[in-house]
């Protein structure tokens, strides 16, 4: 599968965890539907808080199901053969230096990836992720901080995530 704007890099562990969550949500569909039917039979729907709460929960679960299905259908799992080029791309462990000489190492992947010990995970769509995507070691890039100031960052190293 080629890298596209809609593809997401995930470790096998994260893929399996998200697939399990999806399977559980799909399995719970009949339970939520039964709850809605039971609440509907209680009478007046305008003042039936249990009915509205069950419908709300159903809506949230359906949104999450669609989100997970799209994510998993477009996921790239594990290490890609081209990922040892040193160029920053999803699935890489990236070390950067900020203009104050502080360094940080993080995994560039989906926020759904979760944490990997003490290593942070930044999305390729985050300000820093978008700024360094495609950068080679030694390249400097700039991105906007939440306070509106610009932050200079230099890529020191990008290597494939190995788990």
HELIX and SHEET records of a PDB file:
HELIX    1   1 UNK A   12  UNK A   27  1                                  16    
HELIX    2   2 UNK A   29  UNK A   40  1                                  12    
HELIX    3   3 UNK A   49  UNK A   73  1                                  25    
HELIX    4   4 UNK A   81  UNK A   84  5                                   4    
HELIX    5   5 UNK A  111  UNK A  113  5                                   3    
HELIX    6   6 UNK A  127  UNK A  132  1                                   6    
SHEET    1   A 2 UNK A   8  UNK A  10  0                                        
SHEET    2   A 2 UNK A  75  UNK A  77  1                                        
SHEET    1   B 5 UNK A 120  UNK A 122  0                                        
SHEET    2   B 5 UNK A 103  UNK A 108  1                                        
SHEET    3   B 5 UNK A  92  UNK A  98 -1                                        
SHEET    4   B 5 UNK A 150  UNK A 160 -1                                        
SHEET    5   B 5 UNK A 140  UNK A 144 -1                                        
END                                                                             
